[in-house]
Amino acid sequence: MDITLPKDPQFNKYYTKHCKYLKLKGLQPKTIEAYARALRRIGNYFDGQIDNLGQDQLLDYFHELLDSHSWSAVKLDLYGLKFFYTNILKKTWEDIPLIKPPKTISRKNKKNKGQALKRKIRDRHLILEIFIVS
């Protein structure tokens, strides 16, 4: 999907304002770049007409995006569009319940499982030592 700036003049006004708001909200530089890239990509997909997108249009966009990008990119585009709608257009945002990445084991759970495995190995090793020494 194309991430160049669309040629539509109204979109360019929105995009400029969007970038200003991103900086003024104190977001991190990588977040600013990701949200700006998201808006350009969405703008290209909808020929610059992004101020009144419906749920079916968004469903098509995010479905197509997922075919070529990671879940991370899909979420960043979603969050960038949500920022645009709530801060620039001053519209209420209704979450799209259809966009949910697959469940994965969190780092905390991985760490806990890893620690439990280490304890199990240590305990078995200790039992083995007691058996050998006896």
N, C-alpha and C positions, 0 to 999 in steps of 0.2 A: 504494500500500500504506500502511496505517495505521501511524503512528509514535507514537500515544498509548500510555500505560502500560496494559497489559492488567489486567483486574480480578482475575485469579487470585492468591490470597494467597501460594502457594508461589513463583510467578513473582516477585512483589514482593520476597520475601526474597532470592531469587537476584539480582534486579536491583540491590537496595541493596548487596549484598555485591560484586557486579560493579563498581559505580561506586567503591566504596571501594578495591578492588584496583587499578583503573585509576589512581587518584590516587597510591596508595602505590608503584606501579611507576615513577612519575616520567615518565609519558607526557605529551606535549604536550597543551594544552587542546583543540585541534581534533581530535586523535586520540581523546581521551577522549569528546568529544561524538559523534564518528562511531561509535565502538564501542558507546556507550550507545544511540544511535539504532538501530544495527543490531540490538541485542538486543531493543529494543522492537518493531521491525518484525517480526523473526522470532517473537517472543512472540505478537504479534497473529495472525500467519499460522497458527501452530500452537495457538491458544487457550491460550497460557501453558504448554503441555506441551512444553518444549524440552530436558528433561534426558536423553532417550534417543532421539534422532532417528536414523533409519536413512538409508543412502545414497540410497535411492529418494525418501524424503521431501525430502532436501536437493536432489536433482536437480530435483524438481518446483518447489521454492521458488526456487532460483537461476534456473531456466529462466523462470519467471514474472517474477521480478525484472528480468531482462535485457530483457524486453519493454517495461518502463516506465522503466528506469533505465540509466545508463551502466555501462561496464565498471568504472569507478572505484568506483561504488557497490556493484557486485557484489563486488569484491575487498575493500572495507571491511567489508561484511557478513560475508564469509567470515573475514576476520582477526578481527573482533569475536567471532564465534561460536567460533573456535579459541581465543581468549583465554579466553572463558567456560568452555569445556570443560576446558582444561588448568589454569586457575588456580582456578576456583570449584568445578567438579565433580571435579577431580583425576583426570580420565580421560585416557587416551592419545588423541591426535588422529591420525587417519589422513587424510592429504590427499586431497581429492577430485580425482582426475586429470581429471575431465571439465571442470573450470573453468580455461580458459586463454584469456586475451584474444588477439585477433588480433595478429600480429606487426606492429610498426611500426618505422620507422627511428629509431634512438636519436638523441638530440641530438648525441652525439659523432660519429656517422656523418654526420649532416646537416652538422655543422661541417666535418668532413674533406672532404666532397663540395663544400661551398661554397668551402673554401680551394683545392681542386684546380681548381675552375672559375675562380676568380680568377687563379690562376697561369697557367692556359691562356689566358685573355683577355689577361693582361699579356704573356705570351710572344708571342702573336699580334700584339699591339699593337707590341711591340718589333721584331718581324720586319717589320711594315708600315712602321715608321719607318725602319728600315735600308734597305728597298726604295725608299722615297720619297727619302731623302737620297742614295742612290747614283746 
